[in-house]
Amino acid sequence: MENSEPLHIGKIIESVMRSQGRSPSWLAAQICCNRDNVYKIFRRQHIDTELLLDISAALDVNFFQYYVDALRTKKIQNVSQTDTQCRL
């Protein structure tokens, strides 16, 4: 994930699902929704935590880790910006 790009969890979910050779229909069955809703999830930049937990369990991937990683990156960027501002 690029530092300058915002986290888009829907695209990440779709990418992981496809890399596992799974279909939207399969994921829909796992999380008890219809296929159209899965396609809507793929378009979402943000997602409800309970739904993300269900998707994480279905695909056996901790999608919350992407947010942890983004938080670390953001903290590093903030420290770097603060250091630069303090030198001015």
Jmol script that loads the backbone (N, CA, C; Angstrom):
load data "model"
ATOM      1  N   MET A   1       0.848  -1.183   0.000  1.00  0.00           N
ATOM      2  CA  MET A   1       0.000   0.000   0.000  1.00  0.00           C
ATOM      3  C   MET A   1       0.886   1.236   0.000  1.00  0.00           C
ATOM      4  N   GLU A   2       0.628   2.147  -0.890  1.00  0.00           N
ATOM      5  CA  GLU A   2       1.357   3.402  -0.971  1.00  0.00           C
ATOM      6  C   GLU A   2       1.024   4.270   0.231  1.00  0.00           C
ATOM      7  N   ASN A   3       2.014   4.996   0.730  1.00  0.00           N
ATOM      8  CA  ASN A   3       1.798   5.871   1.871  1.00  0.00           C
ATOM      9  C   ASN A   3       0.823   6.988   1.559  1.00  0.00           C
ATOM     10  N   SER A   4       0.807   7.462   0.317  1.00  0.00           N
ATOM     11  CA  SER A   4      -0.036   8.596  -0.034  1.00  0.00           C
ATOM     12  C   SER A   4      -1.474   8.189  -0.361  1.00  0.00           C
ATOM     13  N   GLU A   5      -1.715   6.926  -0.587  1.00  0.00           N
ATOM     14  CA  GLU A   5      -3.061   6.472  -0.946  1.00  0.00           C
ATOM     15  C   GLU A   5      -3.845   6.116   0.311  1.00  0.00           C
ATOM     16  N   PRO A   6      -5.109   6.525   0.369  1.00  0.00           N
ATOM     17  CA  PRO A   6      -5.930   6.112   1.509  1.00  0.00           C
ATOM     18  C   PRO A   6      -6.245   4.619   1.430  1.00  0.00           C
ATOM     19  N   LEU A   7      -6.462   4.031   2.576  1.00  0.00           N
ATOM     20  CA  LEU A   7      -6.804   2.616   2.646  1.00  0.00           C
ATOM     21  C   LEU A   7      -8.189   2.400   2.027  1.00  0.00           C
ATOM     22  N   HIS A   8      -8.292   1.466   1.090  1.00  0.00           N
ATOM     23  CA  HIS A   8      -9.570   1.115   0.464  1.00  0.00           C
ATOM     24  C   HIS A   8      -9.819  -0.362   0.748  1.00  0.00           C
ATOM     25  N   ILE A   9     -10.493  -0.637   1.857  1.00  0.00           N
ATOM     26  CA  ILE A   9     -10.642  -2.006   2.331  1.00  0.00           C
ATOM     27  C   ILE A   9     -11.433  -2.883   1.364  1.00  0.00           C
ATOM     28  N   GLY A  10     -12.374  -2.319   0.649  1.00  0.00           N
ATOM     29  CA  GLY A  10     -13.150  -3.114  -0.305  1.00  0.00           C
ATOM     30  C   GLY A  10     -12.289  -3.698  -1.408  1.00  0.00           C
ATOM     31  N   LYS A  11     -11.374  -2.892  -1.932  1.00  0.00           N
ATOM     32  CA  LYS A  11     -10.464  -3.369  -2.976  1.00  0.00           C
ATOM     33  C   LYS A  11      -9.524  -4.439  -2.433  1.00  0.00           C
ATOM     34  N   ILE A  12      -9.104  -4.261  -1.187  1.00  0.00           N
ATOM     35  CA  ILE A  12      -8.217  -5.247  -0.563  1.00  0.00           C
ATOM     36  C   ILE A  12      -8.947  -6.574  -0.386  1.00  0.00           C
ATOM     37  N   ILE A  13     -10.178  -6.521   0.089  1.00  0.00           N
ATOM     38  CA  ILE A  13     -10.971  -7.740   0.268  1.00  0.00           C
ATOM     39  C   ILE A  13     -11.141  -8.463  -1.074  1.00  0.00           C
ATOM     40  N   GLU A  14     -11.485  -7.711  -2.101  1.00  0.00           N
ATOM     41  CA  GLU A  14     -11.668  -8.325  -3.422  1.00  0.00           C
ATOM     42  C   GLU A  14     -10.379  -8.979  -3.905  1.00  0.00           C
ATOM     43  N   SER A  15      -9.271  -8.291  -3.740  1.00  0.00           N
ATOM     44  CA  SER A  15      -7.983  -8.820  -4.180  1.00  0.00           C
ATOM     45  C   SER A  15      -7.626 -10.111  -3.443  1.00  0.00           C
ATOM     46  N   VAL A  16      -7.803 -10.122  -2.134  1.00  0.00           N
ATOM     47  CA  VAL A  16      -7.495 -11.314  -1.345  1.00  0.00           C
ATOM     48  C   VAL A  16      -8.417 -12.463  -1.737  1.00  0.00           C
ATOM     49  N   MET A  17      -9.703 -12.177  -1.862  1.00  0.00           N
ATOM     50  CA  MET A  17     -10.665 -13.209  -2.227  1.00  0.00           C
ATOM     51  C   MET A  17     -10.282 -13.854  -3.561  1.00  0.00           C
ATOM     52  N   ARG A  18      -9.978 -13.017  -4.537  1.00  0.00           N
ATOM     53  CA  ARG A  18      -9.629 -13.539  -5.867  1.00  0.00           C
ATOM     54  C   ARG A  18      -8.296 -14.300  -5.842  1.00  0.00           C
ATOM     55  N   SER A  19      -7.345 -13.830  -5.041  1.00  0.00           N
ATOM     56  CA  SER A  19      -6.054 -14.533  -4.946  1.00  0.00           C
ATOM     57  C   SER A  19      -6.217 -15.925  -4.329  1.00  0.00           C
ATOM     58  N   GLN A  20      -7.279 -16.106  -3.549  1.00  0.00           N
ATOM     59  CA  GLN A  20      -7.577 -17.418  -2.968  1.00  0.00           C
ATOM     60  C   GLN A  20      -8.400 -18.293  -3.913  1.00  0.00           C
ATOM     61  N   GLY A  21      -8.748 -17.749  -5.071  1.00  0.00           N
ATOM     62  CA  GLY A  21      -9.539 -18.504  -6.035  1.00  0.00           C
ATOM     63  C   GLY A  21     -11.009 -18.612  -5.648  1.00  0.00           C
ATOM     64  N   ARG A  22     -11.462 -17.690  -4.815  1.00  0.00           N
ATOM     65  CA  ARG A  22     -12.857 -17.681  -4.355  1.00  0.00           C
ATOM     66  C   ARG A  22     -13.682 -16.752  -5.239  1.00  0.00           C
ATOM     67  N   SER A  23     -14.972 -16.975  -5.248  1.00  0.00           N
ATOM     68  CA  SER A  23     -15.874 -16.140  -6.045  1.00  0.00           C
ATOM     69  C   SER A  23     -16.714 -15.251  -5.137  1.00  0.00           C
ATOM     70  N   PRO A  24     -17.275 -14.176  -5.691  1.00  0.00           N
ATOM     71  CA  PRO A  24     -18.205 -13.353  -4.909  1.00  0.00           C
ATOM     72  C   PRO A  24     -19.390 -14.170  -4.385  1.00  0.00           C
ATOM     73  N   SER A  25     -19.856 -15.130  -5.155  1.00  0.00           N
ATOM     74  CA  SER A  25     -20.962 -15.983  -4.702  1.00  0.00           C
ATOM     75  C   SER A  25     -20.553 -16.806  -3.482  1.00  0.00           C
ATOM     76  N   TRP A  26     -19.337 -17.317  -3.496  1.00  0.00           N
ATOM     77  CA  TRP A  26     -18.838 -18.077  -2.352  1.00  0.00           C
ATOM     78  C   TRP A  26     -18.782 -17.197  -1.111  1.00  0.00           C
ATOM     79  N   LEU A  27     -18.214 -15.993  -1.249  1.00  0.00           N
ATOM     80  CA  LEU A  27     -18.118 -15.089  -0.106  1.00  0.00           C
ATOM     81  C   LEU A  27     -19.505 -14.711   0.398  1.00  0.00           C
ATOM     82  N   ALA A  28     -20.416 -14.458  -0.506  1.00  0.00           N
ATOM     83  CA  ALA A  28     -21.789 -14.120  -0.116  1.00  0.00           C
ATOM     84  C   ALA A  28     -22.402 -15.225   0.746  1.00  0.00           C
ATOM     85  N   ALA A  29     -22.192 -16.460   0.363  1.00  0.00           N
ATOM     86  CA  ALA A  29     -22.732 -17.584   1.137  1.00  0.00           C
ATOM     87  C   ALA A  29     -22.089 -17.657   2.524  1.00  0.00           C
ATOM     88  N   GLN A  30     -20.802 -17.330   2.592  1.00  0.00           N
ATOM     89  CA  GLN A  30     -20.086 -17.399   3.864  1.00  0.00           C
ATOM     90  C   GLN A  30     -20.539 -16.331   4.852  1.00  0.00           C
ATOM     91  N   ILE A  31     -20.902 -15.160   4.333  1.00  0.00           N
ATOM     92  CA  ILE A  31     -21.277 -14.049   5.227  1.00  0.00           C
ATOM     93  C   ILE A  31     -22.783 -13.788   5.216  1.00  0.00           C
ATOM     94  N   CYS A  32     -23.531 -14.725   4.645  1.00  0.00           N
ATOM     95  CA  CYS A  32     -25.003 -14.675   4.657  1.00  0.00           C
ATOM     96  C   CYS A  32     -25.574 -13.402   4.037  1.00  0.00           C
ATOM     97  N   CYS A  33     -25.164 -13.145   2.821  1.00  0.00           N
ATOM     98  CA  CYS A  33     -25.757 -12.043   2.064  1.00  0.00           C
ATOM     99  C   CYS A  33     -25.825 -12.470   0.607  1.00  0.00           C
ATOM    100  N   ASN A  34     -26.310 -11.599  -0.259  1.00  0.00           N
ATOM    101  CA  ASN A  34     -26.363 -11.974  -1.675  1.00  0.00           C
ATOM    102  C   ASN A  34     -25.142 -11.430  -2.421  1.00  0.00           C
ATOM    103  N   ARG A  35     -24.942 -11.956  -3.591  1.00  0.00           N
ATOM    104  CA  ARG A  35     -23.765 -11.628  -4.404  1.00  0.00           C
ATOM    105  C   ARG A  35     -23.684 -10.131  -4.707  1.00  0.00           C
ATOM    106  N   ASP A  36     -24.821  -9.489  -4.948  1.00  0.00           N
ATOM    107  CA  ASP A  36     -24.821  -8.052  -5.234  1.00  0.00           C
ATOM    108  C   ASP A  36     -24.235  -7.257  -4.067  1.00  0.00           C
ATOM    109  N   ASN A  37     -24.533  -7.693  -2.852  1.00  0.00           N
ATOM    110  CA  ASN A  37     -23.982  -7.006  -1.685  1.00  0.00           C
ATOM    111  C   ASN A  37     -22.471  -7.161  -1.599  1.00  0.00           C
ATOM    112  N   VAL A  38     -21.964  -8.299  -2.017  1.00  0.00           N
ATOM    113  CA  VAL A  38     -20.509  -8.498  -2.026  1.00  0.00           C
ATOM    114  C   VAL A  38     -19.856  -7.511  -2.995  1.00  0.00           C
ATOM    115  N   TYR A  39     -20.452  -7.318  -4.161  1.00  0.00           N
ATOM    116  CA  TYR A  39     -19.906  -6.338  -5.104  1.00  0.00           C
ATOM    117  C   TYR A  39     -19.958  -4.920  -4.518  1.00  0.00           C
ATOM    118  N   LYS A  40     -20.988  -4.623  -3.737  1.00  0.00           N
ATOM    119  CA  LYS A  40     -21.070  -3.321  -3.067  1.00  0.00           C
ATOM    120  C   LYS A  40     -19.966  -3.180  -2.024  1.00  0.00           C
ATOM    121  N   ILE A  41     -19.655  -4.266  -1.333  1.00  0.00           N
ATOM    122  CA  ILE A  41     -18.551  -4.254  -0.358  1.00  0.00           C
ATOM    123  C   ILE A  41     -17.244  -3.915  -1.057  1.00  0.00           C
ATOM    124  N   PHE A  42     -17.020  -4.481  -2.227  1.00  0.00           N
ATOM    125  CA  PHE A  42     -15.782  -4.229  -2.967  1.00  0.00           C
ATOM    126  C   PHE A  42     -15.612  -2.746  -3.302  1.00  0.00           C
ATOM    127  N   ARG A  43     -16.718  -2.023  -3.443  1.00  0.00           N
ATOM    128  CA  ARG A  43     -16.655  -0.599  -3.801  1.00  0.00           C
ATOM    129  C   ARG A  43     -16.496   0.308  -2.575  1.00  0.00           C
ATOM    130  N   ARG A  44     -16.622  -0.257  -1.398  1.00  0.00           N
ATOM    131  CA  ARG A  44     -16.554   0.547  -0.178  1.00  0.00           C
ATOM    132  C   ARG A  44     -15.111   0.828   0.243  1.00  0.00           C
ATOM    133  N   GLN A  45     -14.871   2.075   0.605  1.00  0.00           N
ATOM    134  CA  GLN A  45     -13.565   2.415   1.160  1.00  0.00           C
ATOM    135  C   GLN A  45     -13.543   2.099   2.653  1.00  0.00           C
ATOM    136  N   HIS A  46     -14.705   2.182   3.289  1.00  0.00           N
ATOM    137  CA  HIS A  46     -14.832   1.914   4.723  1.00  0.00           C
ATOM    138  C   HIS A  46     -15.875   0.828   4.925  1.00  0.00           C
ATOM    139  N   ILE A  47     -15.782   0.117   6.053  1.00  0.00           N
ATOM    140  CA  ILE A  47     -16.688  -1.000   6.272  1.00  0.00           C
ATOM    141  C   ILE A  47     -16.977  -1.146   7.764  1.00  0.00           C
ATOM    142  N   ASP A  48     -18.166  -1.611   8.080  1.00  0.00           N
ATOM    143  CA  ASP A  48     -18.573  -1.879   9.453  1.00  0.00           C
ATOM    144  C   ASP A  48     -17.648  -2.944  10.062  1.00  0.00           C
ATOM    145  N   THR A  49     -17.274  -2.766  11.318  1.00  0.00           N
ATOM    146  CA  THR A  49     -16.322  -3.689  11.934  1.00  0.00           C
ATOM    147  C   THR A  49     -16.872  -5.106  12.068  1.00  0.00           C
ATOM    148  N   GLU A  50     -18.151  -5.248  12.359  1.00  0.00           N
ATOM    149  CA  GLU A  50     -18.735  -6.595  12.492  1.00  0.00           C
ATOM    150  C   GLU A  50     -18.710  -7.325  11.145  1.00  0.00           C
ATOM    151  N   LEU A  51     -19.007  -6.603  10.074  1.00  0.00           N
ATOM    152  CA  LEU A  51     -18.943  -7.193   8.742  1.00  0.00           C
ATOM    153  C   LEU A  51     -17.499  -7.547   8.391  1.00  0.00           C
ATOM    154  N   LEU A  52     -16.570  -6.678   8.742  1.00  0.00           N
ATOM    155  CA  LEU A  52     -15.157  -6.955   8.476  1.00  0.00           C
ATOM    156  C   LEU A  52     -14.694  -8.188   9.249  1.00  0.00           C
ATOM    157  N   LEU A  53     -15.201  -8.351  10.456  1.00  0.00           N
ATOM    158  CA  LEU A  53     -14.879  -9.533  11.246  1.00  0.00           C
ATOM    159  C   LEU A  53     -15.391 -10.803  10.556  1.00  0.00           C
ATOM    160  N   ASP A  54     -16.612 -10.766  10.040  1.00  0.00           N
ATOM    161  CA  ASP A  54     -17.181 -11.912   9.323  1.00  0.00           C
ATOM    162  C   ASP A  54     -16.373 -12.241   8.066  1.00  0.00           C
ATOM    163  N   ILE A  55     -15.981 -11.206   7.330  1.00  0.00           N
ATOM    164  CA  ILE A  55     -15.200 -11.416   6.104  1.00  0.00           C
ATOM    165  C   ILE A  55     -13.819 -11.953   6.457  1.00  0.00           C
ATOM    166  N   SER A  56     -13.227 -11.427   7.523  1.00  0.00           N
ATOM    167  CA  SER A  56     -11.920 -11.917   7.971  1.00  0.00           C
ATOM    168  C   SER A  56     -11.990 -13.404   8.303  1.00  0.00           C
ATOM    169  N   ALA A  57     -13.048 -13.808   8.994  1.00  0.00           N
ATOM    170  CA  ALA A  57     -13.210 -15.224   9.347  1.00  0.00           C
ATOM    171  C   ALA A  57     -13.421 -16.083   8.100  1.00  0.00           C
ATOM    172  N   ALA A  58     -14.231 -15.611   7.184  1.00  0.00           N
ATOM    173  CA  ALA A  58     -14.524 -16.381   5.971  1.00  0.00           C
ATOM    174  C   ALA A  58     -13.272 -16.597   5.130  1.00  0.00           C
ATOM    175  N   LEU A  59     -12.470 -15.559   4.991  1.00  0.00           N
ATOM    176  CA  LEU A  59     -11.281 -15.637   4.137  1.00  0.00           C
ATOM    177  C   LEU A  59     -10.020 -16.004   4.921  1.00  0.00           C
ATOM    178  N   ASP A  60     -10.163 -16.149   6.248  1.00  0.00           N
ATOM    179  CA  ASP A  60      -9.043 -16.489   7.129  1.00  0.00           C
ATOM    180  C   ASP A  60      -7.886 -15.488   6.986  1.00  0.00           C
ATOM    181  N   VAL A  61      -8.261 -14.203   6.979  1.00  0.00           N
ATOM    182  CA  VAL A  61      -7.292 -13.105   6.868  1.00  0.00           C
ATOM    183  C   VAL A  61      -7.688 -12.037   7.873  1.00  0.00           C
ATOM    184  N   ASN A  62      -6.718 -11.519   8.612  1.00  0.00           N
ATOM    185  CA  ASN A  62      -6.986 -10.439   9.557  1.00  0.00           C
ATOM    186  C   ASN A  62      -6.955  -9.106   8.809  1.00  0.00           C
ATOM    187  N   PHE A  63      -8.108  -8.683   8.295  1.00  0.00           N
ATOM    188  CA  PHE A  63      -8.173  -7.425   7.556  1.00  0.00           C
ATOM    189  C   PHE A  63      -7.975  -6.214   8.461  1.00  0.00           C
ATOM    190  N   PHE A  64      -8.148  -6.396   9.763  1.00  0.00           N
ATOM    191  CA  PHE A  64      -7.908  -5.300  10.702  1.00  0.00           C
ATOM    192  C   PHE A  64      -6.424  -4.910  10.712  1.00  0.00           C
ATOM    193  N   GLN A  65      -5.555  -5.835  10.360  1.00  0.00           N
ATOM    194  CA  GLN A  65      -4.116  -5.558  10.331  1.00  0.00           C
ATOM    195  C   GLN A  65      -3.783  -4.464   9.317  1.00  0.00           C
ATOM    196  N   TYR A  66      -4.560  -4.362   8.262  1.00  0.00           N
ATOM    197  CA  TYR A  66      -4.328  -3.296   7.283  1.00  0.00           C
ATOM    198  C   TYR A  66      -4.512  -1.926   7.937  1.00  0.00           C
ATOM    199  N   TYR A  67      -5.469  -1.824   8.862  1.00  0.00           N
ATOM    200  CA  TYR A  67      -5.682  -0.564   9.577  1.00  0.00           C
ATOM    201  C   TYR A  67      -4.567  -0.304  10.574  1.00  0.00           C
ATOM    202  N   VAL A  68      -4.084  -1.350  11.233  1.00  0.00           N
ATOM    203  CA  VAL A  68      -2.958  -1.210  12.159  1.00  0.00           C
ATOM    204  C   VAL A  68      -1.737  -0.708  11.397  1.00  0.00           C
ATOM    205  N   ASP A  69      -1.481  -1.296  10.245  1.00  0.00           N
ATOM    206  CA  ASP A  69      -0.346  -0.876   9.426  1.00  0.00           C
ATOM    207  C   ASP A  69      -0.501   0.573   8.958  1.00  0.00           C
ATOM    208  N   ALA A  70      -1.720   0.951   8.577  1.00  0.00           N
ATOM    209  CA  ALA A  70      -1.975   2.329   8.139  1.00  0.00           C
ATOM    210  C   ALA A  70      -1.768   3.303   9.298  1.00  0.00           C
ATOM    211  N   LEU A  71      -2.144   2.897  10.500  1.00  0.00           N
ATOM    212  CA  LEU A  71      -1.945   3.740  11.678  1.00  0.00           C
ATOM    213  C   LEU A  71      -0.462   3.937  11.955  1.00  0.00           C
ATOM    214  N   ARG A  72       0.305   2.890  11.853  1.00  0.00           N
ATOM    215  CA  ARG A  72       1.761   3.005  12.050  1.00  0.00           C
ATOM    216  C   ARG A  72       2.365   3.961  11.028  1.00  0.00           C
ATOM    217  N   THR A  73       1.967   3.814   9.782  1.00  0.00           N
ATOM    218  CA  THR A  73       2.478   4.690   8.724  1.00  0.00           C
ATOM    219  C   THR A  73       2.109   6.139   9.003  1.00  0.00           C
ATOM    220  N   LYS A  74       0.879   6.355   9.427  1.00  0.00           N
ATOM    221  CA  LYS A  74       0.416   7.707   9.718  1.00  0.00           C
ATOM    222  C   LYS A  74       1.196   8.310  10.883  1.00  0.00           C
ATOM    223  N   LYS A  75       1.459   7.513  11.919  1.00  0.00           N
ATOM    224  CA  LYS A  75       2.231   8.004  13.065  1.00  0.00           C
ATOM    225  C   LYS A  75       3.646   8.371  12.645  1.00  0.00           C
ATOM    226  N   ILE A  76       4.253   7.549  11.815  1.00  0.00           N
ATOM    227  CA  ILE A  76       5.614   7.828  11.336  1.00  0.00           C
ATOM    228  C   ILE A  76       5.623   9.115  10.523  1.00  0.00           C
ATOM    229  N   GLN A  77       4.621   9.285   9.653  1.00  0.00           N
ATOM    230  CA  GLN A  77       4.539  10.510   8.848  1.00  0.00           C
ATOM    231  C   GLN A  77       4.348  11.734   9.741  1.00  0.00           C
ATOM    232  N   ASN A  78       3.505  11.607  10.781  1.00  0.00           N
ATOM    233  CA  ASN A  78       3.258  12.725  11.686  1.00  0.00           C
ATOM    234  C   ASN A  78       4.511  13.101  12.461  1.00  0.00           C
ATOM    235  N   VAL A  79       5.268  12.109  12.913  1.00  0.00           N
ATOM    236  CA  VAL A  79       6.513  12.385  13.629  1.00  0.00           C
ATOM    237  C   VAL A  79       7.496  13.074  12.708  1.00  0.00           C
ATOM    238  N   SER A  80       7.582  12.600  11.485  1.00  0.00           N
ATOM    239  CA  SER A  80       8.495  13.188  10.501  1.00  0.00           C
ATOM    240  C   SER A  80       8.106  14.640  10.211  1.00  0.00           C
ATOM    241  N   GLN A  81       6.814  14.906  10.074  1.00  0.00           N
ATOM    242  CA  GLN A  81       6.356  16.273   9.814  1.00  0.00           C
ATOM    243  C   GLN A  81       6.620  17.171  11.020  1.00  0.00           C
ATOM    244  N   THR A  82       6.425  16.651  12.213  1.00  0.00           N
ATOM    245  CA  THR A  82       6.659  17.429  13.427  1.00  0.00           C
ATOM    246  C   THR A  82       8.139  17.769  13.541  1.00  0.00           C
ATOM    247  N   ASP A  83       9.012  16.822  13.260  1.00  0.00           N
ATOM    248  CA  ASP A  83      10.448  17.077  13.300  1.00  0.00           C
ATOM    249  C   ASP A  83      10.834  18.165  12.310  1.00  0.00           C
ATOM    250  N   THR A  84      10.281  18.119  11.122  1.00  0.00           N
ATOM    251  CA  THR A  84      10.572  19.124  10.094  1.00  0.00           C
ATOM    252  C   THR A  84      10.084  20.487  10.537  1.00  0.00           C
ATOM    253  N   GLN A  85       8.889  20.563  11.112  1.00  0.00           N
ATOM    254  CA  GLN A  85       8.328  21.835  11.556  1.00  0.00           C
ATOM    255  C   GLN A  85       9.127  22.417  12.699  1.00  0.00           C
ATOM    256  N   CYS A  86       9.636  21.571  13.585  1.00  0.00           N
ATOM    257  CA  CYS A  86      10.416  22.052  14.713  1.00  0.00           C
ATOM    258  C   CYS A  86      11.755  22.637  14.290  1.00  0.00           C
ATOM    259  N   ARG A  87      12.290  22.195  13.167  1.00  0.00           N
ATOM    260  CA  ARG A  87      13.577  22.697  12.668  1.00  0.00           C
ATOM    261  C   ARG A  87      13.448  24.038  11.981  1.00  0.00           C
ATOM    262  N   LEU A  88      12.219  24.385  11.573  1.00  0.00           N
ATOM    263  CA  LEU A  88      12.022  25.636  10.838  1.00  0.00           C
ATOM    264  C   LEU A  88      12.131  26.831  11.707  1.00  0.00           C
TER     265      LEU A  88
END
end "model"
wireframe off; spacefill off
backbone 0.3
color backbone group
